[in-house]
Amino acid sequence: MKITVSTKGQIVIPLAARAKYRIEPGDQLELTMQKDEMRLVPAQKRRKFKPRIIKDPITGMDVLTLGPGAPKITSEQVRKLLEDFP
């Protein structure tokens, strides 16, 4: 992928790359430089989620939660996951 550097030295990370590496606003990246190469790598996120089962306040059904700040999953992602489920 090609990206353009703005006059302020800023770049925009393409949506496909942000989605693949789960880069969200406020996340930090590490820049490493070796010879003629620069590399941006997502910094380790220190989020540890504790899965637990709770009662959904609307339906009253048991649901799995990872707690506040957990990554969001879309209906389309759920459909794709379930395609491989027996």
Secondary structure, 3 states (H helix, E strand, C coil): CCCCCCCCCCCCCCHHHHHHCCCCCCCCEEEEEECCEEEEEECCCCCCCCCEEEECCCCCCEEEECCCCCCCCCHHHHHHHHHCCC
